[in-house]
Amino acid sequence: MEIATNRSKDVLIVAVSGRLDTVTAPEFEKKILELVTPENLKIILNCADLSYISSSGLRVILMTLKKVKANNGKLVICGLQESIKEVFNICGFTSLLTISENCESALSSF
Amino acid sequence: MRLSNSIDELQAVNNELEQFGESQDLAPDLMFNLNLVLEEVLTNIIFYGYDDSATHVIELNINLKSEIIEIEIIDDGKPFNPLERPDPNVNKSLDERQIGGLGIFLVKKIMDKAEYFRRENKNILILQKNINTKS
């Protein structure tokens, strides 16, 4: 699991790549929750290079969303691969999250 | 395969699964789902299955017979039927959603059949997936 950040105007783009599993989720949790601050109200989580997620990773995404919402911010997830999209569907995440096909459409949703 | 009750073993499980997938020519989305199911069941056993801090052996068997993948997981932890765990309500709003509890729910949703037995002081979980039907 790796995480990289960049900015497009006032939007923080967080790209997560590799595997979000029981082993890597704690590190992801620490890093992403640090990025959710009252200064970062618009956040895109780019999952284009995310190859795998388990419930440990889903848990962190839910925590991140709750923290963003507590700041009255907005989180958009983009680039989900088919298998991950299916997991999101099963868990009812699709109705909780704003999901975009790619980074460009995610940017235009703010 | 036999593994010990350590999270570090998950990598070895993945490697074993990869080899099985390659030898049986399984589709990538199926491999993703099997990887997920194994991780959820095994982490549950490793984190919550034992009252002591001793090393325990978990036995894992994966077979493909007549287009049905069968996974058998046997552990000597305390009696626990993961299938009895209540499902999380996935239709709740964000404020009401609990953070955890999705793992076993995913296992039940992904697999076509799940059975639990307690036999000779061991937990036996048997999961089946028909690989001709869509997940």
gemmi code that builds the backbone of each chain (N, CA, C; Angstrom):
import gemmi

chains = {
    "A": [
        ("MET", (0.848, -1.190, 0.000), (0.000, 0.000, 0.000), (0.883, 1.239, 0.000)),
        ("GLU", (0.577, 2.133, -0.928), (1.268, 3.417, -0.922), (0.262, 4.525, -1.071)),
        ("ILE", (0.640, 5.686, -0.559), (-0.267, 6.804, -0.593), (0.504, 8.017, -1.104)),
        ("ALA", (-0.112, 8.770, -2.020), (0.542, 9.965, -2.567), (-0.489, 11.078, -2.628)),
        ("THR", (-0.051, 12.296, -2.386), (-1.011, 13.396, -2.408), (-0.587, 14.473, -3.386)),
        ("ASN", (-1.577, 15.105, -3.981), (-1.317, 16.359, -4.687), (-2.573, 17.206, -4.637)),
        ("ARG", (-2.481, 18.403, -5.169), (-3.547, 19.349, -5.013), (-3.991, 19.898, -6.357)),
        ("SER", (-5.289, 20.136, -6.506), (-5.782, 20.863, -7.662), (-6.630, 21.997, -7.095)),
        ("LYS", (-6.065, 23.191, -7.088), (-6.688, 24.351, -6.420), (-6.985, 23.996, -4.955)),
        ("ASP", (-8.258, 24.043, -4.560), (-8.546, 23.773, -3.144), (-8.934, 22.319, -2.877)),
        ("VAL", (-8.698, 21.446, -3.870), (-9.045, 20.033, -3.688), (-7.778, 19.220, -3.405)),
        ("LEU", (-7.833, 18.444, -2.346), (-6.716, 17.545, -2.027), (-6.994, 16.192, -2.677)),
        ("ILE", (-6.035, 15.746, -3.489), (-6.204, 14.446, -4.144), (-5.267, 13.437, -3.470)),
        ("VAL", (-5.863, 12.388, -2.927), (-5.085, 11.348, -2.254), (-5.162, 10.101, -3.128)),
        ("ALA", (-4.014, 9.660, -3.620), (-3.997, 8.443, -4.437), (-3.507, 7.287, -3.580)),
        ("VAL", (-4.325, 6.252, -3.473), (-3.906, 5.066, -2.722), (-3.703, 3.932, -3.717)),
        ("SER", (-2.588, 3.219, -3.576), (-2.301, 2.148, -4.524), (-1.904, 0.877, -3.782)),
        ("GLY", (-1.997, -0.234, -4.498), (-1.619, -1.523, -3.914), (-2.771, -2.193, -3.194)),
        ("ARG", (-2.487, -2.775, -2.035), (-3.487, -3.561, -1.316), (-3.866, -2.910, 0.006)),
        ("LEU", (-5.175, -2.792, 0.230), (-5.663, -2.291, 1.521), (-6.242, -3.475, 2.282)),
        ("ASP", (-5.392, -4.112, 3.075), (-5.830, -5.302, 3.794), (-5.555, -5.163, 5.287)),
        ("THR", (-5.710, -6.256, 6.004), (-5.506, -6.244, 7.462), (-4.115, -5.734, 7.824)),
        ("VAL", (-3.128, -6.065, 6.981), (-1.747, -5.696, 7.280), (-1.501, -4.203, 7.019)),
        ("THR", (-2.057, -3.680, 5.937), (-1.725, -2.299, 5.538), (-2.733, -1.262, 6.039)),
        ("ALA", (-3.924, -1.694, 6.442), (-4.965, -0.728, 6.825), (-4.558, 0.200, 7.984)),
        ("PRO", (-3.862, -0.292, 9.025), (-3.501, 0.625, 10.118), (-2.656, 1.811, 9.652)),
        ("GLU", (-1.715, 1.559, 8.736), (-0.879, 2.646, 8.221), (-1.718, 3.620, 7.382)),
        ("PHE", (-2.591, 3.066, 6.578), (-3.486, 3.896, 5.762), (-4.371, 4.758, 6.660)),
        ("GLU", (-4.886, 4.144, 7.717), (-5.759, 4.856, 8.656), (-5.040, 6.075, 9.244)),
        ("LYS", (-3.826, 5.842, 9.704), (-3.046, 6.915, 10.332), (-2.822, 8.046, 9.328)),
        ("LYS", (-2.381, 7.679, 8.123), (-2.022, 8.691, 7.126), (-3.232, 9.470, 6.631)),
        ("ILE", (-4.308, 8.770, 6.301), (-5.451, 9.478, 5.704), (-6.162, 10.332, 6.745)),
        ("LEU", (-6.261, 9.836, 7.984), (-6.968, 10.631, 8.992), (-6.187, 11.902, 9.332)),
        ("GLU", (-4.867, 11.852, 9.182), (-4.049, 13.061, 9.386), (-4.342, 14.121, 8.322)),
        ("LEU", (-4.718, 13.630, 7.137), (-4.974, 14.561, 6.024), (-6.353, 15.200, 6.105)),
        ("VAL", (-7.252, 14.565, 6.855), (-8.605, 15.127, 6.986), (-8.587, 16.174, 8.096)),
        ("THR", (-8.454, 17.417, 7.689), (-8.380, 18.535, 8.643), (-9.412, 19.578, 8.219)),
        ("PRO", (-9.724, 20.542, 9.090), (-10.655, 21.606, 8.692), (-10.132, 22.422, 7.504)),
        ("GLU", (-8.841, 22.319, 7.210), (-8.292, 23.037, 6.041), (-8.542, 22.257, 4.749)),
        ("ASN", (-8.653, 20.934, 4.875), (-8.898, 20.097, 3.700), (-10.361, 19.663, 3.669)),
        ("LEU", (-11.202, 20.512, 3.104), (-12.640, 20.216, 3.104), (-13.086, 19.481, 1.849)),
        ("LYS", (-12.260, 19.567, 0.800), (-12.604, 18.875, -0.443), (-11.515, 17.838, -0.707)),
        ("ILE", (-11.906, 16.583, -0.647), (-10.910, 15.518, -0.797), (-11.377, 14.499, -1.839)),
        ("ILE", (-10.436, 14.139, -2.712), (-10.688, 13.046, -3.661), (-9.799, 11.878, -3.250)),
        ("LEU", (-10.383, 10.692, -3.140), (-9.587, 9.492, -2.903), (-9.530, 8.738, -4.232)),
        ("ASN", (-8.353, 8.793, -4.849), (-8.186, 8.159, -6.150), (-7.731, 6.710, -5.972)),
        ("CYS", (-8.606, 5.783, -6.381), (-8.334, 4.350, -6.169), (-7.959, 3.640, -7.473)),
        ("ALA", (-7.555, 4.400, -8.480), (-7.270, 3.794, -9.792), (-6.207, 2.700, -9.708)),
        ("ASP", (-5.247, 2.842, -8.794), (-4.194, 1.835, -8.666), (-4.353, 0.979, -7.420)),
        ("LEU", (-5.572, 0.986, -6.891), (-5.856, 0.117, -5.740), (-6.306, -1.228, -6.292)),
        ("SER", (-5.575, -2.294, -5.934), (-5.873, -3.596, -6.541), (-6.739, -4.481, -5.653)),
        ("TYR", (-6.808, -4.148, -4.348), (-7.494, -5.057, -3.421), (-7.940, -4.305, -2.190)),
        ("ILE", (-9.100, -4.669, -1.678), (-9.546, -4.107, -0.399), (-10.287, -5.176, 0.388)),
        ("SER", (-10.080, -5.193, 1.699), (-10.845, -6.097, 2.572), (-11.600, -5.234, 3.580)),
        ("SER", (-12.303, -5.884, 4.517), (-13.127, -5.122, 5.462), (-12.279, -4.149, 6.296)),
        ("SER", (-11.008, -4.473, 6.495), (-10.133, -3.564, 7.248), (-9.979, -2.235, 6.515)),
        ("GLY", (-9.865, -2.305, 5.200), (-9.748, -1.093, 4.397), (-11.072, -0.342, 4.312)),
        ("LEU", (-12.159, -1.101, 4.198), (-13.500, -0.486, 4.134), (-13.786, 0.290, 5.411)),
        ("ARG", (-13.344, -0.278, 6.525), (-13.516, 0.347, 7.828), (-12.841, 1.732, 7.840)),
        ("VAL", (-11.637, 1.806, 7.297), (-10.906, 3.082, 7.290), (-11.603, 4.091, 6.365)),
        ("ILE", (-12.135, 3.615, 5.254), (-12.847, 4.521, 4.343), (-14.082, 5.105, 5.029)),
        ("LEU", (-14.779, 4.261, 5.786), (-15.952, 4.735, 6.530), (-15.546, 5.757, 7.603)),
        ("MET", (-14.451, 5.479, 8.292), (-13.961, 6.414, 9.315), (-13.576, 7.755, 8.673)),
        ("THR", (-12.925, 7.665, 7.517), (-12.493, 8.873, 6.806), (-13.714, 9.701, 6.404)),
        ("LEU", (-14.723, 9.012, 5.852), (-15.933, 9.711, 5.427), (-16.605, 10.399, 6.613)),
        ("LYS", (-16.675, 9.691, 7.747), (-17.302, 10.285, 8.934), (-16.537, 11.525, 9.390)),
        ("LYS", (-15.216, 11.465, 9.315), (-14.420, 12.616, 9.768), (-14.582, 13.802, 8.810)),
        ("VAL", (-14.597, 13.513, 7.510), (-14.789, 14.581, 6.513), (-16.152, 15.249, 6.723)),
        ("LYS", (-17.172, 14.421, 6.935), (-18.533, 14.955, 7.127), (-18.623, 15.771, 8.414)),
        ("ALA", (-17.894, 15.336, 9.445), (-17.905, 16.067, 10.722), (-17.338, 17.476, 10.535)),
        ("ASN", (-16.432, 17.627, 9.548), (-15.866, 18.955, 9.228), (-16.726, 19.719, 8.226)),
        ("ASN", (-17.870, 19.132, 7.853), (-18.711, 19.683, 6.791), (-17.995, 19.726, 5.446)),
        ("GLY", (-17.118, 18.762, 5.231), (-16.399, 18.680, 3.959), (-17.032, 17.661, 3.034)),
        ("LYS", (-16.347, 17.406, 1.911), (-16.876, 16.438, 0.947), (-15.766, 15.502, 0.476)),
        ("LEU", (-16.096, 14.212, 0.437), (-15.143, 13.201, -0.027), (-15.702, 12.537, -1.284)),
        ("VAL", (-14.894, 12.504, -2.332), (-15.307, 11.819, -3.556), (-14.300, 10.700, -3.831)),
        ("ILE", (-14.817, 9.528, -4.148), (-13.934, 8.395, -4.460), (-13.967, 8.143, -5.956)),
        ("CYS", (-12.817, 7.937, -6.559), (-12.823, 7.705, -8.008), (-11.897, 6.558, -8.398)),
        ("GLY", (-12.109, 6.062, -9.610), (-11.224, 5.065, -10.201), (-11.354, 3.654, -9.667)),
        ("LEU", (-12.495, 3.330, -9.070), (-12.647, 1.996, -8.477), (-12.624, 0.893, -9.530)),
        ("GLN", (-11.832, -0.143, -9.283), (-11.847, -1.305, -10.169), (-13.123, -2.111, -9.912)),
        ("GLU", (-13.503, -2.915, -10.916), (-14.796, -3.621, -10.872), (-15.001, -4.441, -9.593)),
        ("SER", (-14.003, -5.233, -9.221), (-14.154, -6.101, -8.041), (-14.349, -5.275, -6.777)),
        ("ILE", (-13.658, -4.143, -6.706), (-13.780, -3.282, -5.522), (-15.144, -2.596, -5.521)),
        ("LYS", (-15.593, -2.194, -6.719), (-16.921, -1.593, -6.844), (-17.993, -2.560, -6.335)),
        ("GLU", (-17.823, -3.830, -6.670), (-18.771, -4.865, -6.240), (-18.795, -4.982, -4.709)),
        ("VAL", (-17.617, -4.933, -4.090), (-17.532, -4.974, -2.628), (-18.229, -3.746, -2.018)),
        ("PHE", (-18.019, -2.591, -2.643), (-18.692, -1.361, -2.187), (-20.213, -1.524, -2.270)),
        ("ASN", (-20.672, -2.144, -3.352), (-22.112, -2.376, -3.533), (-22.668, -3.266, -2.429)),
        ("ILE", (-21.987, -4.384, -2.187), (-22.457, -5.340, -1.172), (-22.584, -4.649, 0.183)),
        ("CYS", (-21.613, -3.799, 0.486), (-21.570, -3.167, 1.813), (-22.413, -1.898, 1.903)),
        ("GLY", (-23.109, -1.553, 0.833), (-23.951, -0.370, 0.862), (-23.172, 0.938, 0.837)),
        ("PHE", (-21.895, 0.880, 0.448), (-21.077, 2.096, 0.406), (-21.472, 3.008, -0.754)),
        ("THR", (-22.046, 2.385, -1.790), (-22.370, 3.143, -2.991), (-23.356, 4.263, -2.681)),
        ("SER", (-24.254, 4.008, -1.714), (-25.234, 5.043, -1.394), (-24.700, 6.042, -0.356)),
        ("LEU", (-23.619, 5.693, 0.318), (-23.052, 6.599, 1.331), (-22.049, 7.569, 0.739)),
        ("LEU", (-21.385, 7.119, -0.332), (-20.256, 7.866, -0.880), (-20.572, 8.472, -2.238)),
        ("THR", (-19.900, 9.568, -2.548), (-19.946, 10.070, -3.910), (-18.846, 9.353, -4.682)),
        ("ILE", (-19.249, 8.650, -5.748), (-18.284, 7.865, -6.513), (-18.225, 8.374, -7.944)),
        ("SER", (-17.030, 8.646, -8.423), (-16.835, 9.118, -9.791), (-15.998, 8.123, -10.572)),
        ("GLU", (-16.179, 8.125, -11.886), (-15.428, 7.210, -12.734), (-13.931, 7.488, -12.670)),
        ("ASN", (-13.585, 8.774, -12.784), (-12.163, 9.117, -12.802), (-11.913, 10.452, -12.103)),
        ("CYS", (-10.670, 10.807, -12.033), (-10.260, 11.994, -11.288), (-10.861, 13.279, -11.867)),
        ("GLU", (-10.943, 13.351, -13.210), (-11.472, 14.564, -13.855), (-12.928, 14.788, -13.471)),
        ("SER", (-13.732, 13.717, -13.555), (-15.140, 13.885, -13.199), (-15.297, 14.122, -11.695)),
        ("ALA", (-14.391, 13.559, -10.903), (-14.433, 13.810, -9.452), (-14.183, 15.287, -9.177)),
        ("LEU", (-13.207, 15.858, -9.881), (-12.887, 17.282, -9.690), (-14.070, 18.170, -10.037)),
        ("SER", (-14.792, 17.785, -11.086), (-15.907, 18.627, -11.523), (-17.128, 18.480, -10.614)),
        ("SER", (-17.095, 17.529, -9.666), (-18.248, 17.363, -8.777), (-18.193, 18.295, -7.562)),
        ("PHE", (-17.112, 19.063, -7.449), (-17.035, 20.016, -6.330), (-17.591, 21.379, -6.732)),
    ],
    "B": [
        ("MET", (-3.070, -26.528, 3.269), (-1.884, -25.980, 3.908), (-2.156, -25.765, 5.392)),
        ("ARG", (-1.072, -25.705, 6.144), (-1.192, -25.446, 7.571), (-0.499, -24.132, 7.867)),
        ("LEU", (-1.168, -23.289, 8.656), (-0.548, -22.025, 9.009), (-0.684, -21.780, 10.502)),
        ("SER", (0.125, -20.887, 11.023), (0.013, -20.582, 12.450), (-0.882, -19.358, 12.626)),
        ("ASN", (-1.308, -19.125, 13.864), (-2.251, -18.030, 14.126), (-1.533, -16.678, 14.220)),
        ("SER", (-0.900, -16.298, 13.105), (-0.207, -15.010, 13.035), (-0.643, -14.299, 11.758)),
        ("ILE", (-0.845, -12.991, 11.873), (-1.277, -12.205, 10.718), (-0.244, -12.246, 9.589)),
        ("ASP", (1.024, -12.450, 9.965), (2.088, -12.527, 8.946), (1.874, -13.687, 7.980)),
        ("GLU", (1.052, -14.660, 8.379), (0.813, -15.826, 7.536), (-0.065, -15.507, 6.324)),
        ("LEU", (-0.748, -14.351, 6.365), (-1.668, -14.031, 5.265), (-0.957, -13.975, 3.919)),
        ("GLN", (0.296, -13.510, 3.937), (1.054, -13.446, 2.683), (1.255, -14.847, 2.101)),
        ("ALA", (1.596, -15.783, 2.959), (1.793, -17.169, 2.511), (0.484, -17.750, 1.978)),
        ("VAL", (-0.621, -17.389, 2.612), (-1.937, -17.852, 2.156), (-2.215, -17.293, 0.759)),
        ("ASN", (-1.910, -16.007, 0.573), (-2.107, -15.393, -0.744), (-1.285, -16.084, -1.812)),
        ("ASN", (-0.032, -16.388, -1.473), (0.848, -17.057, -2.439), (0.276, -18.419, -2.822)),
        ("GLU", (-0.197, -19.143, -1.818), (-0.792, -20.463, -2.045), (-2.026, -20.340, -2.947)),
        ("LEU", (-2.844, -19.325, -2.648), (-4.059, -19.098, -3.432), (-3.713, -18.732, -4.882)),
        ("GLU", (-2.687, -17.891, -5.050), (-2.240, -17.512, -6.395), (-1.860, -18.753, -7.207)),
        ("GLN", (-1.103, -19.645, -6.562), (-0.675, -20.868, -7.247), (-1.868, -21.728, -7.634)),
        ("PHE", (-2.814, -21.832, -6.690), (-4.026, -22.611, -6.955), (-4.787, -21.993, -8.124)),
        ("GLY", (-4.917, -20.666, -8.114), (-5.636, -19.949, -9.167), (-4.998, -20.137, -10.532)),
        ("GLU", (-3.672, -20.094, -10.547), (-2.966, -20.275, -11.817), (-3.129, -21.697, -12.337)),
        ("SER", (-3.012, -22.671, -11.439), (-3.102, -24.062, -11.875), (-4.507, -24.397, -12.373)),
        ("GLN", (-5.526, -23.702, -11.823), (-6.905, -23.999, -12.221), (-7.442, -22.976, -13.219)),
        ("ASP", (-6.584, -22.009, -13.583), (-6.960, -20.993, -14.555), (-8.210, -20.204, -14.119)),
        ("LEU", (-8.212, -19.744, -12.871), (-9.367, -19.017, -12.338), (-9.324, -17.540, -12.751)),
        ("ALA", (-10.508, -16.949, -12.943), (-10.617, -15.560, -13.395), (-10.165, -14.594, -12.292)),
        ("PRO", (-9.609, -13.435, -12.683), (-9.107, -12.466, -11.696), (-10.165, -12.005, -10.688)),
        ("ASP", (-11.419, -11.806, -11.119), (-12.425, -11.333, -10.150), (-12.761, -12.419, -9.129)),
        ("LEU", (-12.687, -13.676, -9.572), (-12.905, -14.781, -8.632), (-11.746, -14.859, -7.635)),
        ("MET", (-10.531, -14.667, -8.148), (-9.349, -14.686, -7.277), (-9.441, -13.579, -6.228)),
        ("PHE", (-9.893, -12.412, -6.666), (-10.076, -11.281, -5.741), (-11.029, -11.695, -4.618)),
        ("ASN", (-12.153, -12.286, -5.003), (-13.166, -12.674, -4.015), (-12.667, -13.770, -3.066)),
        ("LEU", (-11.930, -14.730, -3.606), (-11.419, -15.814, -2.752), (-10.376, -15.272, -1.779)),
        ("ASN", (-9.541, -14.366, -2.283), (-8.549, -13.710, -1.440), (-9.241, -12.981, -0.275)),
        ("LEU", (-10.305, -12.266, -0.613), (-11.061, -11.504, 0.387), (-11.683, -12.433, 1.432)),
        ("VAL", (-12.317, -13.494, 0.961), (-12.983, -14.447, 1.861), (-11.967, -15.077, 2.828)),
        ("LEU", (-10.829, -15.505, 2.287), (-9.809, -16.129, 3.141), (-9.280, -15.140, 4.167)),
        ("GLU", (-9.029, -13.910, 3.724), (-8.510, -12.908, 4.673), (-9.512, -12.665, 5.803)),
        ("GLU", (-10.778, -12.514, 5.458), (-11.790, -12.213, 6.481), (-11.929, -13.345, 7.499)),
        ("VAL", (-12.008, -14.569, 7.003), (-12.188, -15.700, 7.917), (-10.944, -15.889, 8.785)),
        ("LEU", (-9.766, -15.832, 8.156), (-8.530, -16.094, 8.907), (-8.225, -14.985, 9.914)),
        ("THR", (-8.436, -13.724, 9.554), (-8.155, -12.647, 10.522), (-9.114, -12.770, 11.715)),
        ("ASN", (-10.331, -13.158, 11.443), (-11.298, -13.360, 12.517), (-10.801, -14.406, 13.508)),
        ("ILE", (-10.308, -15.524, 12.968), (-9.795, -16.596, 13.830), (-8.539, -16.111, 14.569)),
        ("ILE", (-7.629, -15.488, 13.827), (-6.344, -15.088, 14.426), (-6.542, -14.026, 15.516)),
        ("PHE", (-7.426, -13.051, 15.263), (-7.621, -11.962, 16.241), (-8.522, -12.348, 17.407)),
        ("TYR", (-9.554, -13.145, 17.142), (-10.566, -13.361, 18.183), (-10.748, -14.816, 18.604)),
        ("GLY", (-10.042, -15.741, 17.954), (-10.330, -17.149, 18.155), (-9.728, -17.804, 19.386)),
        ("TYR", (-8.724, -17.145, 19.992), (-7.993, -17.844, 21.054), (-7.962, -17.032, 22.342)),
        ("ASP", (-8.033, -17.772, 23.458), (-7.958, -17.116, 24.766), (-6.530, -17.067, 25.297)),
        ("ASP", (-5.640, -17.841, 24.687), (-4.248, -17.833, 25.166), (-3.356, -17.163, 24.112)),
        ("SER", (-2.073, -17.052, 24.428), (-1.164, -16.424, 23.467), (-0.252, -17.472, 22.830)),
        ("ALA", (-0.650, -18.744, 22.935), (0.162, -19.821, 22.368), (0.044, -19.852, 20.839)),
        ("THR", (0.951, -20.583, 20.225), (0.883, -20.781, 18.778), (-0.090, -21.924, 18.475)),
        ("HIS", (-0.985, -21.661, 17.543), (-1.958, -22.678, 17.146), (-1.837, -22.910, 15.645)),
        ("VAL", (-2.308, -24.076, 15.243), (-2.276, -24.403, 13.815), (-3.681, -24.249, 13.234)),
        ("ILE", (-3.748, -23.579, 12.099), (-5.011, -23.467, 11.359), (-4.817, -24.248, 10.056)),
        ("GLU", (-5.781, -25.099, 9.767), (-5.666, -25.903, 8.556), (-6.561, -25.334, 7.470)),
        ("LEU", (-5.996, -25.213, 6.295), (-6.743, -24.622, 5.186), (-6.658, -25.529, 3.966)),
        ("ASN", (-7.814, -25.888, 3.432), (-7.837, -26.703, 2.214), (-8.717, -26.025, 1.168)),
        ("ILE", (-8.212, -25.973, -0.055), (-9.006, -25.426, -1.155), (-9.048, -26.458, -2.270)),
        ("ASN", (-10.255, -26.742, -2.732), (-10.406, -27.714, -3.815), (-11.375, -27.204, -4.862)),
        ("LEU", (-11.176, -27.669, -6.067), (-12.135, -27.385, -7.135), (-12.654, -28.716, -7.651)),
        ("LYS", (-13.981, -28.909, -7.474), (-14.596, -30.157, -7.921), (-15.888, -29.823, -8.636)),
        ("SER", (-16.065, -30.310, -9.834), (-17.290, -30.078, -10.603), (-17.712, -28.611, -10.583)),
        ("GLU", (-16.756, -27.744, -10.847), (-16.997, -26.295, -10.935), (-17.447, -25.668, -9.621)),
        ("ILE", (-17.168, -26.351, -8.523), (-17.438, -25.759, -7.215), (-16.125, -25.649, -6.446)),
        ("ILE", (-15.843, -24.421, -6.023), (-14.663, -24.213, -5.186), (-15.089, -24.481, -3.751)),
        ("GLU", (-14.347, -25.341, -3.084), (-14.654, -25.595, -1.680), (-13.454, -25.225, -0.817)),
        ("ILE", (-13.737, -24.377, 0.164), (-12.696, -23.951, 1.107), (-13.056, -24.526, 2.462)),
        ("GLU", (-12.085, -25.179, 3.075), (-12.313, -25.747, 4.404), (-11.278, -25.142, 5.355)),
        ("ILE", (-11.766, -24.562, 6.445), (-10.866, -23.941, 7.414), (-11.133, -24.569, 8.776)),
        ("ILE", (-10.094, -25.135, 9.373), (-10.244, -25.827, 10.656), (-9.310, -25.195, 11.682)),
        ("ASP", (-9.869, -24.795, 12.821), (-9.021, -24.224, 13.878), (-9.395, -24.830, 15.226)),
        ("ASP", (-8.450, -24.766, 16.146), (-8.713, -25.333, 17.481), (-8.968, -24.227, 18.508)),
        ("GLY", (-9.516, -23.120, 18.048), (-9.852, -22.017, 18.947), (-11.135, -22.293, 19.715)),
        ("LYS", (-11.572, -21.276, 20.465), (-12.793, -21.469, 21.251), (-13.988, -21.628, 20.307)),
        ("PRO", (-15.037, -22.320, 20.761), (-16.188, -22.561, 19.873), (-16.752, -21.241, 19.361)),
        ("PHE", (-16.801, -21.103, 18.065), (-17.336, -19.858, 17.502), (-17.857, -20.107, 16.096)),
        ("ASN", (-19.143, -19.840, 15.923), (-19.738, -19.955, 14.592), (-19.877, -18.559, 13.998)),
        ("PRO", (-18.981, -18.196, 13.080), (-19.018, -16.831, 12.526), (-20.303, -16.551, 11.752)),
        ("LEU", (-20.948, -17.623, 11.273), (-22.138, -17.447, 10.442), (-23.343, -16.979, 11.260)),
        ("GLU", (-23.256, -17.145, 12.584), (-24.363, -16.714, 13.440), (-24.313, -15.235, 13.768)),
        ("ARG", (-23.190, -14.622, 13.408), (-23.037, -13.206, 13.690), (-24.093, -12.414, 12.914)),
        ("PRO", (-24.833, -11.508, 13.590), (-25.860, -10.760, 12.860), (-25.257, -9.894, 11.751)),
        ("ASP", (-25.958, -9.811, 10.644), (-25.476, -9.000, 9.528), (-25.597, -7.515, 9.873)),
        ("PRO", (-24.621, -6.711, 9.425), (-24.768, -5.261, 9.621), (-25.870, -4.734, 8.706)),
        ("ASN", (-26.546, -3.683, 9.135), (-27.548, -3.074, 8.254), (-26.849, -2.137, 7.283)),
        ("VAL", (-26.739, -2.583, 6.036), (-25.970, -1.803, 5.063), (-26.815, -0.705, 4.408)),
        ("ASN", (-28.061, -0.579, 4.858), (-28.903, 0.482, 4.294), (-29.007, 1.690, 5.211)),
        ("LYS", (-28.296, 1.642, 6.330), (-28.386, 2.756, 7.268), (-27.627, 3.977, 6.767)),
        ("SER", (-28.011, 5.138, 7.302), (-27.328, 6.370, 6.918), (-25.940, 6.393, 7.556)),
        ("LEU", (-25.126, 7.301, 7.086), (-23.745, 7.383, 7.561), (-23.673, 7.551, 9.076)),
        ("ASP", (-24.535, 8.415, 9.636), (-24.501, 8.673, 11.076), (-24.788, 7.414, 11.881)),
        ("GLU", (-25.652, 6.552, 11.341), (-26.062, 5.354, 12.070), (-25.192, 4.140, 11.764)),
        ("ARG", (-24.382, 4.250, 10.721), (-23.575, 3.103, 10.319), (-22.496, 2.829, 11.338)),
        ("GLN", (-22.350, 1.540, 11.707), (-21.238, 1.176, 12.564), (-20.017, 0.973, 11.697)),
        ("ILE", (-18.861, 1.189, 12.323), (-17.614, 1.165, 11.552), (-17.225, -0.262, 11.140)),
        ("GLY", (-17.497, -1.250, 11.995), (-16.992, -2.605, 11.710), (-18.068, -3.605, 11.320)),
        ("GLY", (-17.703, -4.871, 11.343), (-18.657, -5.958, 11.159), (-18.949, -6.348, 9.726)),
        ("LEU", (-18.149, -5.854, 8.785), (-18.434, -6.150, 7.384), (-17.781, -7.438, 6.885)),
        ("GLY", (-16.741, -7.895, 7.575), (-15.943, -9.023, 7.080), (-16.727, -10.291, 6.818)),
        ("ILE", (-17.368, -10.825, 7.856), (-18.097, -12.095, 7.709), (-19.321, -11.901, 6.811)),
        ("PHE", (-19.897, -10.704, 6.871), (-21.019, -10.370, 5.981), (-20.583, -10.537, 4.519)),
        ("LEU", (-19.402, -10.031, 4.179), (-18.878, -10.174, 2.816), (-18.677, -11.646, 2.456)),
        ("VAL", (-18.172, -12.420, 3.412), (-17.956, -13.855, 3.163), (-19.281, -14.521, 2.792)),
        ("LYS", (-20.321, -14.215, 3.578), (-21.631, -14.834, 3.326), (-22.209, -14.399, 1.988)),
        ("LYS", (-21.971, -13.133, 1.633), (-22.520, -12.625, 0.372), (-21.776, -13.170, -0.840)),
        ("ILE", (-20.470, -13.334, -0.700), (-19.658, -13.761, -1.844), (-19.806, -15.257, -2.106)),
        ("MET", (-19.818, -16.051, -1.023), (-19.886, -17.494, -1.213), (-21.342, -17.936, -1.406)),
        ("ASP", (-21.516, -19.079, -2.087), (-22.876, -19.570, -2.327), (-23.393, -20.408, -1.170)),
        ("LYS", (-22.477, -21.020, -0.440), (-22.903, -21.891, 0.654), (-21.872, -21.810, 1.773)),
        ("ALA", (-22.350, -21.744, 3.000), (-21.438, -21.689, 4.136), (-21.989, -22.566, 5.248)),
        ("GLU", (-21.141, -23.448, 5.786), (-21.577, -24.346, 6.855), (-20.535, -24.367, 7.960)),
        ("TYR", (-21.026, -24.469, 9.186), (-20.130, -24.527, 10.337), (-20.407, -25.788, 11.142)),
        ("PHE", (-19.336, -26.433, 11.575), (-19.461, -27.580, 12.472), (-18.477, -27.414, 13.620)),
        ("ARG", (-18.844, -27.957, 14.786), (-17.904, -28.055, 15.885), (-17.682, -29.533, 16.097)),
        ("ARG", (-16.456, -29.979, 15.916), (-16.182, -31.413, 15.980), (-14.814, -31.642, 16.621)),
        ("GLU", (-14.747, -32.532, 17.566), (-13.478, -32.865, 18.247), (-12.736, -31.616, 18.703)),
        ("ASN", (-13.472, -30.714, 19.364), (-12.905, -29.461, 19.888), (-12.330, -28.548, 18.809)),
        ("LYS", (-12.833, -28.699, 17.608), (-12.353, -27.831, 16.533), (-13.515, -27.134, 15.829)),
        ("ASN", (-13.241, -25.927, 15.353), (-14.201, -25.209, 14.511), (-13.923, -25.586, 13.068)),
        ("ILE", (-14.942, -26.000, 12.376), (-14.783, -26.366, 10.958), (-15.729, -25.490, 10.140)),
        ("LEU", (-15.168, -24.748, 9.233), (-15.979, -23.892, 8.381), (-15.804, -24.348, 6.943)),
        ("ILE", (-16.903, -24.633, 6.276), (-16.830, -25.080, 4.883), (-17.589, -24.087, 4.013)),
        ("LEU", (-16.878, -23.537, 3.057), (-17.460, -22.511, 2.170), (-17.410, -23.009, 0.745)),
        ("GLN", (-18.490, -22.776, 0.022), (-18.512, -23.218, -1.376), (-18.910, -22.087, -2.303)),
        ("LYS", (-18.298, -22.112, -3.470), (-18.709, -21.157, -4.497), (-18.768, -21.853, -5.842)),
        ("ASN", (-19.902, -21.714, -6.488), (-20.059, -22.237, -7.833), (-19.422, -21.242, -8.791)),
        ("ILE", (-18.417, -21.678, -9.536), (-17.675, -20.690, -10.347), (-18.330, -20.447, -11.709)),
        ("ASN", (-19.453, -21.097, -11.932), (-20.160, -20.822, -13.187), (-21.227, -19.753, -13.043)),
        ("THR", (-21.556, -19.400, -11.788), (-22.531, -18.346, -11.571), (-21.784, -17.068, -11.229)),
        ("LYS", (-22.418, -15.953, -11.523), (-21.761, -14.677, -11.254), (-21.827, -14.378, -9.755)),
        ("SER", (-20.773, -13.744, -9.243), (-20.726, -13.426, -7.817), (-21.783, -12.410, -7.468)),
    ],
}
model = gemmi.Model(1)
for chain_id, residues in chains.items():
    chain = gemmi.Chain(chain_id)
    for i, (resn, *xyz) in enumerate(residues, 1):
        res = gemmi.Residue()
        res.name, res.seqid = resn, gemmi.SeqId(i, " ")
        for name, pos in zip(("N", "CA", "C"), xyz):
            atom = gemmi.Atom()
            atom.name, atom.element = name, gemmi.Element(name[0])
            atom.pos, atom.b_iso = gemmi.Position(*pos), 0.0
            res.add_atom(atom)
        chain.add_residue(res)
    model.add_chain(chain)
structure = gemmi.Structure()
structure.add_model(model)
structure.setup_entities()
